[in-house]
Amino acid sequence: MAGRLLKVSSLATAVFASSGFYLYNRQLDLNDLSFIRFGRAAATTAAISYDYLTAFKHVEYGTEEYWVLKSKVHRRSAERLRDLCCANRGTFIKVGQHLGALDYLLPEEYTSTLKVLHSRAPQSSMEEIQQVIREDLGKELSELFVSFEEKPQGAASLAQVHKAVLHDGRTVAVKVQHPKVQRQSSKDIMVMEVPMIHWDLSTKRILTMEFADGGQVNDREYMKKHGINVNKISEDLGKMYSEMIFVHGFVHCDPHPGNVLVRKCPQSKKTEIVLLDHGLYQVLQPDFRLDYCRLWQALIEGDMSGVECYSRRLGAGDLYPLFACVLTARSWTAVNAGISSVPVTHSEDLEIRTNAALYLPQISDLLNRVPRQMLLLLKTNDLLRGIETILQTRASSSSFINMSRSCISAIARHKRSKAQSKRRRLQITLAESFSLWRLGMYELFLWLKGSVLGLWLTALLGFLH
């Protein structure tokens, strides 16, 4: 057990260490040097490793004392990782945010400790924020805003957000880059709906936007207080990402809970999901997207020849069984049966957590094989599964049904674009409609099966049998 946990901690800190080499700053100080950051990560790895190797020497496995001690070691190791993130900042915090969202994979002591990085990462001081605004906008805070809250709404890896009020009375969110963050690469910024940007109060390091209110997507208490249906939120989130990826071929790659808000629209009173932080998107290549689409169809239906074929086409090679398990966060037994027909169970989750550390070398080999686009999709999948775990909706089959709909639509759209005649396009559309109808019937069957009437009929048939 200690050996497995050591592998997990070593992997996490190795990721932190390698990430540190990509961070530099125009105004370099000793704290920003790669070897300082690497040394800090190496020291953390050594401390965690030593703790796991020595803590259990005189404790019998399986005793109450053992489980209490294991929890304590998990906790202090997680705190060491959190402190490393806060010290090295930047990309280290990005990785820490990702680990903090893996509720279905990592021990609770790790995820609860690292979750603080989602919205309460290390903050820049008010003096530093004022200096950035002074340098970039050429004015003092009082000249630009009626009020500017000193306490940030949230602090992330690269910037922090303050609530402020303009002189015309509008409330805005002002996102200010941390003073030491590397100047971002020159890229065209695509203007998107929600939020509205105040360009006259924005620069390369400051972004002033419409203020979006709401609660984090993993805040069940907020949803209960505001009458928001947790299952509906989970379903809509799955629909949104399925259509984004499979149909349109792009994906918001940082859906950790701090970047996904839920709220009731003040005007329509309808429930809304608000995506924040649009700095990391991936545009999928058409062939890659279609192979990924067909792979998910095969996984949902339990088509193992399709799983192997499309996994290999996506670069997994002979590691396609491991690839299928990593992609779905399901056991190989569930993958063989078809993930839509086998609900997630506590024992399956426990099996995955227990065995994950055993396959670290193979996982590392797999990640080196697949296209770079796949790495961001895997990260996105992990974060979405983590949200579902917190909301306690992972066992629902609705997410797979919605994925199937998007896959069917995406493949039909592709076939229509290649069709040479109206007759062929009509055939494709009819086949698409029939597939979607069958899926709707299956969804209706599942709903009836889970309803009071369905339970009553099941009990009656069992009694008659």
Backbone torsions as a table, in degrees:
resi	resn	phi	psi	omega
1	MET	NA	-45.2	-179.7
2	ALA	-60.9	-37.7	-179.7
3	GLY	-63.8	-41.3	179.8
4	ARG	-64.3	-46.6	-178.9
5	LEU	-64.0	-35.5	177.2
6	LEU	-61.7	-41.5	179.4
7	LYS	-61.8	-42.7	179.4
8	VAL	-61.2	-47.7	-178.1
9	SER	-66.0	-37.7	-180.0
10	SER	-66.3	-40.5	178.8
11	LEU	-61.7	-47.1	-177.7
12	ALA	-60.1	-46.7	-177.5
13	THR	-72.8	-28.4	175.0
14	ALA	-65.3	-38.6	175.7
15	VAL	-61.8	-44.3	177.8
16	PHE	-58.8	-44.8	-175.7
17	ALA	-63.4	-47.1	-178.9
18	SER	-65.5	-34.6	178.0
19	SER	-63.0	-33.4	-175.6
20	GLY	-62.6	-26.7	-178.1
21	PHE	-68.2	-15.9	-177.5
22	TYR	-91.4	-1.2	-176.3
23	LEU	-103.0	126.5	172.6
24	TYR	-148.1	174.0	-173.2
25	ASN	-145.2	147.3	178.6
26	ARG	-61.9	-40.4	179.8
27	GLN	-102.9	78.9	-171.6
28	LEU	-73.1	136.4	167.7
29	ASP	-127.8	175.5	-173.8
30	LEU	-57.7	-34.0	-177.7
31	ASN	-67.2	-18.4	-178.0
32	ASP	-97.1	-5.4	-179.4
33	LEU	-68.5	139.6	-176.0
34	SER	-59.6	-40.8	-176.9
35	PHE	-69.8	-27.3	174.8
36	ILE	-68.2	-45.5	-178.5
37	ARG	-66.5	-41.7	178.3
38	PHE	-64.5	-41.3	178.9
39	GLY	-61.5	-39.1	178.1
40	ARG	-63.7	-43.3	179.5
41	ALA	-66.3	-40.5	179.7
42	ALA	-64.5	-40.4	178.7
43	ALA	-63.8	-39.6	178.2
44	THR	-64.4	-43.9	177.6
45	THR	-58.5	-45.4	-179.3
46	ALA	-61.8	-43.3	-179.5
47	ALA	-63.8	-43.6	179.8
48	ILE	-66.2	-43.8	-179.2
49	SER	-61.2	-46.7	-179.4
50	TYR	-61.3	-39.9	-179.7
51	ASP	-61.5	-49.2	-178.6
52	TYR	-66.7	-35.3	-177.3
53	LEU	-73.1	-29.1	-174.0
54	THR	-106.7	-23.9	-171.1
55	ALA	-63.9	-31.8	-170.9
56	PHE	-102.0	8.7	-174.2
57	LYS	-59.3	-39.1	-173.5
58	HIS	-111.5	22.6	-179.6
59	VAL	-121.8	131.8	-178.1
60	GLU	-76.6	132.0	-179.3
61	TYR	-62.2	137.3	175.5
62	GLY	90.4	-10.1	179.1
63	THR	-79.8	164.1	178.5
64	GLU	-59.9	-38.1	179.2
65	GLU	-61.4	-38.4	-179.8
66	TYR	-63.0	-47.2	-176.4
67	TRP	-67.9	-36.8	176.8
68	VAL	-63.6	-45.3	-179.8
69	LEU	-64.9	-40.0	179.9
70	LYS	-60.5	-42.1	178.2
71	SER	-62.4	-40.7	179.5
72	LYS	-65.1	-41.4	179.0
73	VAL	-65.5	-43.5	174.9
74	HIS	-54.3	-48.2	-174.5
75	ARG	-62.6	-49.0	-176.9
76	ARG	-71.7	-28.3	175.0
77	SER	-67.7	-41.0	177.4
78	ALA	-63.8	-38.9	178.3
79	GLU	-65.2	-35.4	176.3
80	ARG	-65.1	-41.9	177.4
81	LEU	-63.6	-42.9	178.3
82	ARG	-60.5	-44.1	179.7
83	ASP	-64.4	-35.7	176.3
84	LEU	-63.7	-43.7	177.8
85	CYS	-58.4	-46.4	-176.1
86	CYS	-67.9	-31.9	-179.8
87	ALA	-75.5	-43.6	-177.4
88	ASN	-87.1	-25.0	174.0
89	ARG	56.5	-160.2	176.8
90	GLY	52.2	-126.4	-176.2
91	THR	-62.9	-30.4	177.1
92	PHE	-58.8	-39.9	179.0
93	ILE	-67.8	-37.4	176.2
94	LYS	-56.9	-46.9	179.8
95	VAL	-65.8	-41.0	177.9
96	GLY	-62.2	-38.7	176.5
97	GLN	-61.9	-41.6	-179.4
98	HIS	-64.1	-46.5	179.3
99	LEU	-62.6	-36.0	-179.3
100	GLY	-68.1	-15.2	179.9
101	ALA	-97.1	-1.7	-176.3
102	LEU	-89.4	58.7	-177.8
103	ASP	-61.4	-30.4	-176.9
104	TYR	-80.3	-7.9	-173.3
105	LEU	-119.7	-44.6	-174.8
106	LEU	-96.5	154.9	176.8
107	PRO	-58.1	150.9	-176.5
108	GLU	-58.6	-33.8	-178.9
109	GLU	-60.5	-35.7	179.0
110	TYR	-73.3	-50.5	-174.4
111	THR	-66.5	-40.8	-179.2
112	SER	-67.3	-33.1	179.6
113	THR	-74.3	-39.5	-176.2
114	LEU	-84.4	-14.1	179.4
115	LYS	-61.1	-24.7	-179.8
116	VAL	-58.6	-24.5	-178.1
117	LEU	-75.0	-12.2	179.8
118	HIS	-66.0	-37.6	-177.3
119	SER	-137.6	-5.0	-178.6
120	ARG	-130.0	50.8	175.8
121	ALA	-71.3	169.4	-179.8
122	PRO	-53.6	138.2	-174.2
123	GLN	-104.0	150.0	169.0
124	SER	-82.8	151.1	-179.7
125	SER	-72.6	162.4	179.3
126	MET	-63.0	-33.8	178.2
127	GLU	-63.6	-40.7	178.7
128	GLU	-66.6	-41.2	178.5
129	ILE	-62.7	-45.4	178.8
130	GLN	-60.7	-37.2	-179.4
131	GLN	-66.2	-42.4	178.2
132	VAL	-61.8	-45.4	179.8
133	ILE	-64.4	-41.7	178.8
134	ARG	-61.7	-44.3	-178.4
135	GLU	-68.8	-39.6	-173.1
136	ASP	-89.6	-35.1	-178.0
137	LEU	-104.1	-11.6	174.9
138	GLY	72.0	16.7	-179.5
139	LYS	-140.5	162.4	176.0
140	GLU	-82.3	161.3	-180.0
141	LEU	-54.9	-43.5	-175.7
142	SER	-64.6	-25.4	178.3
143	GLU	-77.4	-25.2	-175.2
144	LEU	-98.3	-32.2	-173.4
145	PHE	-133.3	145.7	173.3
146	VAL	-69.5	-41.4	176.9
147	SER	-144.1	151.4	-178.7
148	PHE	-146.4	109.8	-175.5
149	GLU	-69.2	125.9	-178.6
150	GLU	-67.8	-38.0	179.6
151	LYS	-78.3	120.9	-177.6
152	PRO	-68.8	148.7	174.5
153	GLN	-65.9	-32.4	178.4
154	GLY	-167.0	147.6	176.8
155	ALA	-123.5	127.0	-178.2
156	ALA	-116.2	-165.6	-172.9
157	SER	-68.6	-35.3	-173.4
158	LEU	-112.1	-19.0	-174.8
159	ALA	-158.0	173.0	173.4
160	GLN	-135.9	156.8	-172.2
161	VAL	-116.2	130.7	177.6
162	HIS	-117.6	142.0	174.8
163	LYS	-86.2	133.9	-177.8
164	ALA	-144.8	165.8	178.2
165	VAL	-124.5	128.0	178.3
166	LEU	-76.8	167.5	-179.0
167	HIS	-67.2	-19.0	176.7
168	ASP	-89.6	4.0	174.7
169	GLY	96.8	-6.7	-179.1
170	ARG	-77.0	138.0	176.0
171	THR	-86.9	133.9	-177.8
172	VAL	-132.3	161.4	172.0
173	ALA	-107.7	123.4	-178.2
174	VAL	-108.3	112.4	-179.1
175	LYS	-98.6	117.4	-174.8
176	VAL	-116.3	126.0	179.6
177	GLN	-68.1	139.5	175.5
178	HIS	-58.2	138.9	-172.5
179	PRO	-53.5	-32.3	-174.6
180	LYS	-93.8	1.0	-178.2
181	VAL	-69.7	136.9	178.9
182	GLN	-57.1	140.5	176.3
183	ARG	-60.3	127.1	-175.4
184	GLN	-65.4	149.3	179.0
185	SER	-62.3	149.9	-179.5
186	SER	-71.4	116.5	177.3
187	LYS	-141.2	150.6	173.7
188	ASP	-70.0	135.1	179.6
189	ILE	-101.5	119.2	179.1
190	MET	-82.0	123.3	-179.9
191	VAL	-74.9	126.8	-177.4
192	MET	-121.1	158.8	174.6
193	GLU	-74.2	144.0	179.4
194	VAL	54.9	101.9	9.7
195	PRO	-101.3	162.2	174.3
196	MET	-73.1	136.5	-178.0
197	ILE	-102.6	134.0	174.2
198	HIS	-91.7	93.4	-172.3
199	TRP	-65.8	-29.5	-179.0
200	ASP	-69.8	-16.0	178.8
201	LEU	-116.5	26.9	-179.6
202	SER	-129.7	144.1	177.2
203	THR	-137.8	-166.9	177.8
204	LYS	-65.3	-23.0	-177.2
205	ARG	-115.7	-4.0	-178.6
206	ILE	-130.2	133.8	178.7
207	LEU	-130.6	114.0	179.9
208	THR	-106.6	120.2	-171.6
209	MET	-131.0	167.5	168.6
210	GLU	-55.8	138.1	-178.7
211	PHE	-83.2	121.8	178.7
212	ALA	-102.5	115.3	-179.9
213	ASP	-88.9	160.9	176.9
214	GLY	150.5	176.5	177.8
215	GLY	-108.0	156.6	179.0
216	GLN	-65.5	149.7	-174.0
217	VAL	-64.7	-16.8	178.4
218	ASN	-100.3	10.5	-177.6
219	ASP	-94.6	88.0	-177.2
220	ARG	-64.2	-34.2	-179.9
221	GLU	-65.2	-40.5	177.2
222	TYR	-60.8	-43.9	-178.6
223	MET	-65.4	-41.0	178.6
224	LYS	-63.8	-42.6	-179.0
225	LYS	-63.3	-35.6	-175.4
226	HIS	-101.7	11.5	175.8
227	GLY	66.8	37.3	-179.5
228	ILE	-101.1	128.7	-177.9
229	ASN	-76.8	116.4	-177.3
230	VAL	-61.7	-42.9	-179.5
231	ASN	-64.0	-37.6	179.0
232	LYS	-66.4	-39.9	178.9
233	ILE	-62.7	-46.0	-180.0
234	SER	-61.8	-42.5	179.8
235	GLU	-64.6	-45.6	-178.5
236	ASP	-66.0	-36.8	178.1
237	LEU	-63.3	-42.9	177.2
238	GLY	-63.1	-43.0	177.1
239	LYS	-59.3	-45.7	-175.8
240	MET	-60.9	-48.3	-178.1
241	TYR	-73.1	-33.1	177.5
242	SER	-64.3	-45.7	179.4
243	GLU	-67.1	-39.4	178.1
244	MET	-56.7	-50.6	-172.3
245	ILE	-77.9	-55.6	-170.4
246	PHE	-77.0	-39.9	-175.0
247	VAL	-88.1	-49.7	-173.7
248	HIS	-95.0	-18.3	173.3
249	GLY	76.9	29.1	171.4
250	PHE	-143.8	160.0	-175.8
251	VAL	-150.5	136.3	170.5
252	HIS	-74.2	114.1	-166.9
253	CYS	-95.7	11.5	-178.2
254	ASP	-133.6	56.8	-176.0
255	PRO	-84.7	44.3	175.2
256	HIS	-71.9	158.2	-171.3
257	PRO	-53.2	-28.2	178.6
258	GLY	-70.1	-15.9	-178.5
259	ASN	-105.7	3.1	179.9
260	VAL	-127.6	113.1	179.8
261	LEU	-106.0	153.5	171.9
262	VAL	-125.0	147.0	-178.7
263	ARG	-163.4	164.4	169.9
264	LYS	-93.6	125.5	179.1
265	CYS	-61.8	127.3	-177.9
266	PRO	-59.0	-32.6	-177.2
267	GLN	-84.4	-58.8	-173.9
268	SER	-86.3	-15.7	-176.4
269	LYS	66.8	9.4	177.2
270	LYS	-82.1	152.9	178.2
271	THR	-74.4	135.7	-179.4
272	GLU	-126.6	149.5	170.2
273	ILE	-110.3	128.4	-178.1
274	VAL	-114.5	120.2	176.4
275	LEU	-91.8	129.2	177.4
276	LEU	-109.4	166.0	172.9
277	ASP	58.8	83.8	-177.8
278	HIS	-98.0	37.1	-177.2
279	GLY	-86.2	-15.8	-176.1
280	LEU	-128.1	100.1	176.8
281	TYR	-122.1	154.2	174.9
282	GLN	-126.2	126.0	174.1
283	VAL	-96.2	120.0	-173.7
284	LEU	-84.5	138.0	174.2
285	GLN	-66.1	140.8	-174.9
286	PRO	-54.0	-46.9	-178.7
287	ASP	-65.1	-40.7	177.4
288	PHE	-61.1	-46.1	-178.0
289	ARG	-60.7	-43.8	-177.6
290	LEU	-69.5	-38.7	175.8
291	ASP	-65.1	-39.7	178.3
292	TYR	-64.6	-39.6	178.7
293	CYS	-61.7	-49.4	-178.6
294	ARG	-67.2	-33.3	176.7
295	LEU	-62.2	-44.7	-179.5
296	TRP	-66.3	-35.8	175.7
297	GLN	-61.0	-43.6	179.3
298	ALA	-64.2	-39.8	179.3
299	LEU	-64.9	-40.8	-178.6
300	ILE	-67.6	-37.4	-175.1
301	GLU	-91.1	-7.8	-177.3
302	GLY	73.8	27.9	178.5
303	ASP	-85.6	92.0	-170.9
304	MET	-70.0	-30.6	176.0
305	SER	-66.4	-37.2	176.3
306	GLY	-68.4	-39.6	177.9
307	VAL	-59.1	-46.5	179.8
308	GLU	-66.1	-46.2	-177.1
309	CYS	-58.3	-52.4	-173.7
310	TYR	-79.2	-24.9	172.8
311	SER	-66.2	-42.7	177.3
312	ARG	-64.2	-40.3	179.2
313	ARG	-65.4	-24.9	177.3
314	LEU	-91.5	8.2	170.3
315	GLY	99.2	2.9	-175.5
316	ALA	-75.7	-24.4	179.5
317	GLY	60.5	-139.4	-178.8
318	ASP	-69.1	-10.4	178.7
319	LEU	-87.8	19.1	-176.3
320	TYR	-59.4	-33.9	176.4
321	PRO	-62.6	-42.6	178.0
322	LEU	-65.2	-40.0	179.1
323	PHE	-59.7	-43.8	179.4
324	ALA	-62.4	-39.5	180.0
325	CYS	-70.1	-41.0	179.1
326	VAL	-65.1	-42.5	-177.1
327	LEU	-65.1	-40.6	-175.4
328	THR	-95.5	-14.2	-172.3
329	ALA	56.6	39.1	177.6
330	ARG	-125.4	161.7	178.4
331	SER	-75.2	162.6	179.9
332	TRP	-65.6	-30.8	176.4
333	THR	-62.0	-45.2	179.6
334	ALA	-66.8	-38.1	179.0
335	VAL	-63.2	-43.3	179.4
336	ASN	-62.4	-35.2	-177.8
337	ALA	-80.9	-17.5	-174.0
338	GLY	99.0	110.9	-169.5
339	ILE	-65.1	-19.1	179.3
340	SER	-77.6	-20.5	-175.6
341	SER	-100.1	-7.4	-178.9
342	VAL	-118.5	109.9	-179.0
343	PRO	-66.9	153.1	177.0
344	VAL	-71.1	133.2	178.9
345	THR	-119.4	162.7	178.7
346	HIS	-63.4	-38.6	-179.1
347	SER	-65.4	-36.1	177.9
348	GLU	-66.8	-44.3	176.9
349	ASP	-59.1	-41.5	179.6
350	LEU	-64.6	-39.2	177.9
351	GLU	-62.4	-42.4	-179.5
352	ILE	-65.5	-45.7	179.9
353	ARG	-61.9	-40.5	-176.8
354	THR	-68.0	-39.3	-172.9
355	ASN	-91.5	-12.9	-174.5
356	ALA	-55.9	-44.4	-176.6
357	ALA	-67.5	-23.3	-178.3
358	LEU	-70.5	-22.7	-173.5
359	TYR	-110.4	20.6	-177.9
360	LEU	-59.2	-42.9	178.2
361	PRO	-61.7	-41.5	179.4
362	GLN	-67.5	-38.4	177.9
363	ILE	-63.3	-41.9	178.1
364	SER	-61.2	-43.1	177.4
365	ASP	-61.9	-43.4	180.0
366	LEU	-60.7	-46.0	-177.7
367	LEU	-65.5	-25.3	176.1
368	ASN	-78.5	-19.3	-178.1
369	ARG	-86.1	-41.7	-170.6
370	VAL	-73.6	157.5	178.0
371	PRO	-58.9	153.0	-178.1
372	ARG	-59.1	-33.0	179.1
373	GLN	-59.9	-33.1	-177.4
374	MET	-64.7	-31.3	-178.2
375	LEU	-63.1	-41.4	178.3
376	LEU	-69.6	-35.1	177.4
377	LEU	-67.5	-38.0	176.9
378	LEU	-63.7	-40.4	176.9
379	LYS	-62.0	-44.3	179.7
380	THR	-62.6	-44.4	177.6
381	ASN	-58.4	-44.8	179.8
382	ASP	-58.3	-45.6	-177.4
383	LEU	-67.3	-39.6	178.9
384	LEU	-67.1	-41.1	176.9
385	ARG	-63.1	-36.9	178.0
386	GLY	-63.1	-41.8	177.9
387	ILE	-63.0	-43.9	179.1
388	GLU	-61.5	-36.9	179.4
389	THR	-64.6	-44.2	179.8
390	ILE	-64.5	-40.8	-179.4
391	LEU	-78.1	-5.2	179.7
392	GLN	60.6	42.7	179.9
393	THR	-121.9	11.1	-177.8
394	ARG	-65.8	-29.1	-177.5
395	ALA	-73.6	-12.0	-177.4
396	SER	-71.9	140.6	178.2
397	SER	-88.4	-5.6	-175.7
398	SER	-62.0	-34.3	-178.6
399	SER	-65.0	-37.8	178.9
400	PHE	-71.8	-34.7	177.5
401	ILE	-64.5	-43.1	178.6
402	ASN	-66.1	-36.8	175.6
403	MET	-63.0	-40.9	178.6
404	SER	-60.5	-44.0	178.9
405	ARG	-57.9	-46.5	-178.8
406	SER	-65.1	-39.7	178.7
407	CYS	-64.1	-44.7	179.0
408	ILE	-59.8	-46.0	-179.2
409	SER	-64.9	-40.8	-178.0
410	ALA	-65.3	-44.6	-178.9
411	ILE	-68.6	-39.8	177.6
412	ALA	-63.7	-41.0	178.2
413	ARG	-60.6	-42.8	179.3
414	HIS	-63.3	-44.7	-179.7
415	LYS	-63.5	-39.5	178.5
416	ARG	-62.8	-37.7	-179.4
417	SER	-66.1	-23.0	-179.6
418	LYS	-97.2	-11.6	-176.1
419	ALA	-67.0	143.3	-176.3
420	GLN	-96.9	-13.1	-176.5
421	SER	-137.6	159.8	177.2
422	LYS	-64.7	-35.4	-179.7
423	ARG	-62.3	-45.3	179.5
424	ARG	-64.1	-40.5	178.4
425	ARG	-63.4	-37.9	177.9
426	LEU	-65.2	-41.8	177.9
427	GLN	-59.4	-43.3	-180.0
428	ILE	-63.4	-43.2	-179.6
429	THR	-64.7	-41.1	178.6
430	LEU	-65.5	-41.4	178.2
431	ALA	-63.9	-39.2	177.3
432	GLU	-62.8	-45.6	-179.2
433	SER	-62.4	-40.0	179.6
434	PHE	-66.0	-43.0	179.0
435	SER	-62.2	-41.7	179.0
436	LEU	-67.9	-35.8	177.8
437	TRP	-64.6	-45.3	177.8
438	ARG	-59.3	-40.1	178.9
439	LEU	-65.0	-39.9	177.4
440	GLY	-63.0	-39.7	178.2
441	MET	-65.2	-40.3	177.9
442	TYR	-64.0	-40.4	178.3
443	GLU	-64.3	-40.2	177.6
444	LEU	-63.6	-40.8	178.0
445	PHE	-60.2	-45.0	179.4
446	LEU	-63.4	-38.8	179.6
447	TRP	-64.8	-45.7	179.3
448	LEU	-63.6	-39.0	-179.7
449	LYS	-62.3	-34.8	-178.3
450	GLY	-90.0	-8.5	-179.1
451	SER	-79.4	171.0	178.8
452	VAL	-60.3	-41.8	179.4
453	LEU	-62.7	-42.6	180.0
454	GLY	-63.4	-42.2	179.2
455	LEU	-65.2	-38.1	179.4
456	TRP	-66.1	-43.9	179.6
457	LEU	-65.3	-39.6	178.5
458	THR	-61.9	-44.4	178.8
459	ALA	-64.0	-40.3	180.0
460	LEU	-64.4	-45.5	179.7
461	LEU	-63.5	-39.4	177.7
462	GLY	-62.4	-39.8	-179.9
463	PHE	-66.2	-45.1	-179.1
464	LEU	-65.1	-36.3	179.4
465	HIS	-66.0	NA	NA
